[in-house]
Structure formats: C-alpha cells, structure tokens
Amino acid sequence: MARTLAAIDCGTNSTRLLIVEQKGQQEYKTLHREAQITRLGEGTDRTQELGAEAMDRALATLIDYAGKIEDHEVSEIKFVATSAVRDARNKDVFLTAAEEVTTIKPEILDGLDEAKFTFIGATNNVLSTGPSLVIDIGGGSTEFAFGDGKLELSHSADIGCVRISERFIANDPPLPEELSAAQSLIDLHLDDVLMSIPGIQSATNIYGVAGTVSATSMIEQGLYEYNFDSVHRHIMKKQDIEEVFRLLATDNREGRLSNPGMEEGRVDVIVGGLCILAQIMRKLDFEQIQVSESDILDGLILSLMK
C-alpha cells in the first residue's frame, strides 16, 4: 500500500504544509500543498519573543493543517519550526501549544539544517551540470546552500523580509535612506556569506526559493492567479528583479497591492525581501536566478523516504 507523508514548516512569515503519496524510493506525487501567511515572527526581532496574537494565528493554521493530515491518513510526518521560533525566548510556550493542537511534536531546525533540507528539495529531480546554489529568503533569515550534486557548504544569515522590514522601513513608500541603510546591513551579511562559501560565484545553477522570490516572479510575469507550473522553474534576469524592486519600493501600500500576484499578507514585507534579493544579485554578480517551488518541504519529505 502507498505511504502518505507530510511536512509542516512553521516559518517567520508563513506556515506551510505539503502532503504527498510516495511512489518510489525518492519519488512522490503531491496531494496537497498550501501556504498561509501567519507572520509568526511579527515583532520578534525587537522583543526577542513571539507575540500572543502571532502565535494564535499560527496555531489556528496548524489546527486546520492537522485536520487535513488526518483526512489524508498520513502515516509519517515531519514538523519543523525555523528562524522566529529559533530566536524567541518564549519558544517553549509555542512549541508546547503547537504539539497540543496537532498531536505532532515539532522540532526546531538550526540554520544549517534549514539550508540542507532546502538544498535537497530544490535540487531534487533537476538535471544540471556544475555547482548549484540555493538561496532561501525567509522571514527572519536567508539560507545559502552550495554544492555539486550534494550539499558541500552552507551559511545562514540573519536577514529576512520581516526582519529587514521591521528594522528599517518605517515610511510608506520607504525613504531612500531607509532602503540604503537596509542594503548596507545586507551587504555586511553577504561579506560573511562570501567567506563561508568561497566558491559561491562559480555556481552555474542558481535557485531562489520562498515567498519573496515567488511573488517577484508573479509580478514580473503579470500573473494574477498563482500557478505552480508558471512560477516553478521560471528564470528571472537581474534587470527584471531591479525593475520590480524599483516599482514596489517607490509605491505606497495600496499601489503595491494592485500588482498582479501581490498578497495582502506579503505587501508590508515584500520591499524588505526585494532589498535582500536585489543586493544578492548585485553583490554576487549573478545575471539570473531560477525560481524553485520545490523547497524545504520537499527536502523534509525526501528525508522521510530514506
């Protein structure tokens, strides 16, 4: 009988679920994939704690996911929490509540494990030659995972779309000095990335994962409705990213929201995310990046198949 597997990723900005049916040793068919913007990490950069309202939003989504997992008769599951929970002093309050509402024990992933699972997920079933780099721009951190065929080096930087937005962007639209202050900090973190992964610029396959990258792809393509096949493997050129960045950074909230593919829950943090994406393209001198909708969830699923 076919096994049904599931993975939950409780991130800083979104809480996500993947349910699959195992087809072979490392093959699966997606039964359900979903993301809800819960902003669990709201205010965490400032307070070092998870807020009560933010926890409630994430827990409500987890209750819904637990029902879907039960409906699909899932036999094995991996449930992880990342940056915001990792950084919060009151993480145990959330982890205990999350286990109570789902009856699944969550685990906190450190940045390097996060990078490892993301690399496995994004590079699975990809026929490519030469070294690959997977860039995961999350809400609280950005992971860089590099390797040829398998993961060799990784780095987790404390820059994410929520963290950068909360720390630097107070005006709407953002002031030029807010954007340049954000990019100066991002630049310092990228210096550390270059030291941790000396061969990073030799990557011949560059994959971008997570919401900032997907949203940028949708805006660039003019997609009003999300379509996995249109976004997955879409190649974005450096100048296209710069164009989307300029468009969104010079507009107010209402103007940004009128763009195709722009979700209400992402509109306040997309400029922070684009500060990171644009600075990566500039600093590492990449001409293009390929969007991958296969990510940490897929990596977690693959880890259950071993």
ZIFENTA-V843224 format. One record per residue. N is the residue number from 1. RES is the residue in one letter. SS is DSSP state (hx for helix, st for strand, lp for the rest). PHI is phi in radians with two decimals (999 if undefined). D_CENTER is the distance of its C-alpha to the mean C-alpha in Angstrom with 1 decimal. Layout:
BEGIN
[[N/RES/SS/PHI/D_CENTER] [N/RES/SS/PHI/D_CENTER]]
END
This chain:
BEGIN
[[1/M/lp/999/33.0] [2/A/lp/-1.17/29.3] [3/R/lp/-1.54/26.8] [4/T/st/-1.89/24.0] [5/L/st/-2.14/20.8] [6/A/st/-2.47/17.8] [7/A/st/-2.41/14.5] [8/I/st/-2.11/12.9] [9/D/st/-2.14/9.6] [10/C/st/-1.71/10.4] [11/G/lp/-1.69/7.6] [12/T/lp/-1.23/8.9] [13/N/lp/-1.87/8.4] [14/S/st/-2.34/8.2] [15/T/st/-2.02/10.1] [16/R/st/-2.27/9.9] [17/L/st/-2.37/12.8] [18/L/st/-2.35/14.1] [19/I/st/-2.12/17.9] [20/V/st/-2.35/19.7] [21/E/st/-1.94/23.3] [22/Q/st/-1.23/24.0] [23/K/lp/-1.89/26.2] [24/G/lp/-2.71/27.0] [25/Q/lp/-1.05/26.3] [26/Q/lp/-2.29/22.8] [27/E/lp/-2.17/22.7] [28/Y/st/-2.66/21.5] [29/K/st/-1.95/21.7] [30/T/st/-1.27/18.9] [31/L/st/-1.71/20.7] [32/H/st/-2.75/18.1] [33/R/st/-2.35/14.4] [34/E/st/-2.59/13.2] [35/A/st/-2.36/10.7] [36/Q/st/-2.13/12.3] [37/I/st/-1.39/11.4] [38/T/lp/-1.95/13.2] [39/R/lp/0.83/12.4] [40/L/lp/-1.05/13.4] [41/G/lp/-1.54/13.1] [42/E/lp/-1.03/15.6] [43/G/lp/1.40/18.2] [44/T/hx/-1.13/17.2] [45/D/hx/-1.06/17.2] [46/R/hx/-1.47/20.8] [47/T/hx/-1.66/22.2] [48/Q/lp/1.12/20.5] [49/E/lp/-2.37/20.6] [50/L/lp/-1.47/18.8] [51/G/lp/-1.35/20.7] [52/A/hx/-1.07/22.8] [53/E/hx/-1.15/21.6] [54/A/hx/-1.11/17.9] [55/M/hx/-1.10/18.7] [56/D/hx/-1.05/20.9] [57/R/hx/-1.06/18.2] [58/A/hx/-1.15/15.9] [59/L/hx/-1.15/19.1] [60/A/hx/-1.07/20.3] [61/T/hx/-1.17/17.3] [62/L/hx/-1.13/17.8] [63/I/hx/-1.08/21.5] [64/D/hx/-1.09/20.8] [65/Y/hx/-1.12/18.6] [66/A/hx/-1.05/21.4] [67/G/hx/-1.12/23.8] [68/K/hx/-1.18/22.1] [69/I/hx/-1.12/21.8] [70/E/hx/-1.16/25.6] [71/D/hx/-1.03/26.4] [72/H/lp/-1.53/25.1] [73/E/lp/0.89/27.0] [74/V/lp/-1.19/24.2] [75/S/lp/-1.65/25.8] [76/E/st/-2.58/23.1] [77/I/st/-2.50/19.7] [78/K/st/-2.14/17.1] [79/F/st/-2.16/15.5] [80/V/st/-2.18/13.2] [81/A/st/-2.17/12.1] [82/T/lp/-2.10/10.1] [83/S/hx/-0.81/10.5] [84/A/hx/-1.08/12.4] [85/V/hx/-1.22/14.6] [86/R/hx/-0.96/15.1] [87/D/hx/-1.51/16.5] [88/A/lp/-1.48/18.6] [89/R/lp/-1.17/22.3] [90/N/lp/-1.75/22.6] [91/K/hx/-0.99/19.9] [92/D/hx/-1.10/22.8] [93/V/hx/-1.05/23.6] [94/F/hx/-1.21/20.3] [95/L/hx/-1.08/20.2] [96/T/hx/-1.13/23.8] [97/A/hx/-1.14/23.3] [98/A/hx/-1.10/20.3] [99/E/hx/-1.21/22.6] [100/E/hx/-1.11/25.5] [101/V/hx/-1.39/23.9] [102/T/hx/-1.92/22.4] [103/T/lp/1.03/24.9] [104/I/lp/-2.12/22.1] [105/K/lp/-1.41/21.7] [106/P/lp/-1.42/18.1] [107/E/st/-2.18/17.4] [108/I/st/-1.56/15.5] [109/L/lp/-1.61/13.7] [110/D/lp/-1.39/14.4] [111/G/hx/-1.03/12.2] [112/L/hx/-1.30/14.2] [113/D/hx/-1.17/13.9] [114/E/hx/-1.03/10.1] [115/A/hx/-1.10/10.6] [116/K/hx/-1.10/13.4] [117/F/hx/-1.16/11.9] [118/T/hx/-1.15/9.1] [119/F/hx/-1.09/12.1] [120/I/hx/-1.06/14.3] [121/G/hx/-1.15/12.2] [122/A/hx/-1.30/11.7] [123/T/hx/-1.74/15.3] [124/N/lp/-1.15/17.1] [125/N/lp/1.09/19.8] [126/V/lp/-1.86/19.4] [127/L/lp/-1.58/22.8] [128/S/lp/-2.48/22.5] [129/T/lp/-1.94/24.7] [130/G/lp/1.52/24.1] [131/P/lp/-1.19/21.3] [132/S/st/-1.97/17.6] [133/L/st/-2.20/14.7] [134/V/st/-1.97/11.1] [135/I/st/-2.01/8.8] [136/D/st/-1.99/5.2] [137/I/st/-1.54/5.0] [138/G/lp/-1.63/3.9] [139/G/lp/-1.40/6.9] [140/G/lp/-1.94/9.3] [141/S/lp/-2.52/8.7] [142/T/st/-2.15/7.9] [143/E/st/-1.79/8.9] [144/F/st/-2.07/11.5] [145/A/st/-2.23/13.1] [146/F/st/-2.26/16.5] [147/G/st/3.08/19.3] [148/D/lp/-1.93/21.9] [149/G/lp/1.50/21.7] [150/K/lp/-2.39/20.3] [151/L/lp/-1.13/18.2] [152/E/lp/-1.95/20.5] [153/L/st/-2.43/18.8] [154/S/st/-2.58/15.5] [155/H/st/-2.61/14.7] [156/S/st/-1.97/12.4] [157/A/st/-1.89/12.9] [158/D/lp/-1.38/13.1] [159/I/lp/-2.29/11.7] [160/G/lp/-2.62/8.9] [161/C/hx/-1.10/9.4] [162/V/hx/-1.28/11.2] [163/R/hx/-1.04/13.1] [164/I/hx/-1.16/14.3] [165/S/hx/-1.10/15.3] [166/E/hx/-1.19/17.2] [167/R/hx/-1.37/18.8] [168/F/hx/-2.06/20.0] [169/I/lp/-1.79/20.1] [170/A/lp/-1.87/23.0] [171/N/lp/-1.84/24.7] [172/D/lp/-2.37/24.1] [173/P/lp/-1.17/24.0] [174/P/lp/-1.05/22.8] [175/L/lp/-1.35/25.7] [176/P/hx/-0.95/25.8] [177/E/hx/-1.23/26.3] [178/E/hx/-1.19/23.2] [179/L/hx/-1.15/21.1] [180/S/hx/-1.24/23.1] [181/A/hx/-1.14/22.8] [182/A/hx/-1.08/19.0] [183/Q/hx/-1.22/19.2] [184/S/hx/-1.14/21.8] [185/L/hx/-1.17/19.6] [186/I/hx/-1.03/16.7] [187/D/hx/-1.01/19.6] [188/L/hx/-1.10/20.8] [189/H/hx/-1.14/17.5] [190/L/hx/-1.21/17.6] [191/D/hx/-1.06/21.2] [192/D/hx/-1.13/20.1] [193/V/hx/-1.07/17.6] [194/L/hx/-1.09/20.7] [195/M/hx/-1.32/22.8] [196/S/hx/-1.26/20.7] [197/I/lp/-2.19/20.1] [198/P/lp/-1.00/23.4] [199/G/lp/-1.61/23.2] [200/I/hx/-0.99/19.7] [201/Q/hx/-1.36/21.5] [202/S/hx/-1.55/23.3] [203/A/lp/-1.06/20.2] [204/T/lp/-1.70/21.5] [205/N/st/-2.16/18.3] [206/I/st/-2.03/15.2] [207/Y/st/-1.99/12.0] [208/G/st/-1.96/8.9] [209/V/st/-2.17/5.8] [210/A/lp/1.56/3.2] [211/G/hx/-1.04/5.6] [212/T/hx/-1.03/7.4] [213/V/hx/-1.18/8.4] [214/S/hx/-1.09/9.4] [215/A/hx/-1.13/11.2] [216/T/hx/-1.08/12.9] [217/S/hx/-1.09/14.0] [218/M/hx/-1.14/15.5] [219/I/hx/-1.14/17.3] [220/E/hx/-1.10/18.6] [221/Q/hx/-1.52/19.8] [222/G/lp/1.25/21.2] [223/L/lp/-1.55/19.7] [224/Y/lp/-1.38/20.5] [225/E/lp/-1.93/19.5] [226/Y/lp/-1.15/16.3] [227/N/lp/-2.41/17.4] [228/F/hx/-0.92/15.5] [229/D/hx/-1.19/18.1] [230/S/hx/-1.36/18.2] [231/V/hx/-1.49/14.5] [232/H/lp/-1.09/14.0] [233/R/lp/1.30/15.8] [234/H/lp/-1.20/16.5] [235/I/st/-1.73/17.5] [236/M/st/-1.91/17.1] [237/K/st/-1.47/19.7] [238/K/hx/-0.93/19.5] [239/Q/hx/-1.18/22.0] [240/D/hx/-1.20/20.2] [241/I/hx/-1.13/17.2] [242/E/hx/-1.04/19.8] [243/E/hx/-1.15/21.5] [244/V/hx/-1.11/18.6] [245/F/hx/-1.03/18.0] [246/R/hx/-1.07/21.8] [247/L/hx/-1.03/22.0] [248/L/hx/-1.38/19.5] [249/A/hx/-1.29/20.4] [250/T/lp/-1.78/24.1] [251/D/lp/-1.92/23.9] [252/N/lp/-1.54/24.0] [253/R/hx/-0.97/21.8] [254/E/hx/-1.09/24.1] [255/G/hx/-1.12/24.1] [256/R/hx/-1.10/20.3] [257/L/hx/-1.17/20.2] [258/S/lp/-1.38/22.8] [259/N/lp/-1.32/20.6] [260/P/lp/-1.04/19.8] [261/G/lp/1.37/16.4] [262/M/lp/-1.57/15.9] [263/E/lp/-1.50/15.1] [264/E/lp/-0.93/17.0] [265/G/lp/-1.25/14.2] [266/R/lp/-1.84/12.2] [267/V/lp/-1.06/15.4] [268/D/lp/-1.41/15.8] [269/V/lp/-2.09/12.7] [270/I/hx/-1.14/12.3] [271/V/hx/-1.17/14.9] [272/G/hx/-1.05/13.4] [273/G/hx/-1.13/10.2] [274/L/hx/-1.22/12.9] [275/C/hx/-0.98/14.9] [276/I/hx/-1.22/12.4] [277/L/hx/-1.06/12.0] [278/A/hx/-1.12/15.8] [279/Q/hx/-1.20/16.8] [280/I/hx/-1.08/15.2] [281/M/hx/-1.07/17.1] [282/R/hx/-1.23/20.2] [283/K/hx/-1.17/20.4] [284/L/lp/-1.60/19.6] [285/D/lp/1.04/21.7] [286/F/lp/-1.62/19.6] [287/E/lp/-1.54/21.2] [288/Q/st/-2.70/18.5] [289/I/st/-2.47/15.1] [290/Q/st/-1.80/14.4] [291/V/st/-1.31/11.6] [292/S/lp/-2.14/10.6] [293/E/lp/-1.55/9.8] [294/S/lp/-1.53/10.7] [295/D/lp/-2.59/8.0] [296/I/hx/-1.03/8.2] [297/L/hx/-1.07/10.1] [298/D/hx/-1.15/12.5] [299/G/hx/-1.10/12.9] [300/L/hx/-1.14/13.9] [301/I/hx/-1.06/16.2] [302/L/hx/-1.07/17.8] [303/S/hx/-1.18/18.5] [304/L/hx/-1.36/20.5] [305/M/lp/-1.52/22.6] [306/K/lp/-1.37/24.1]]
END
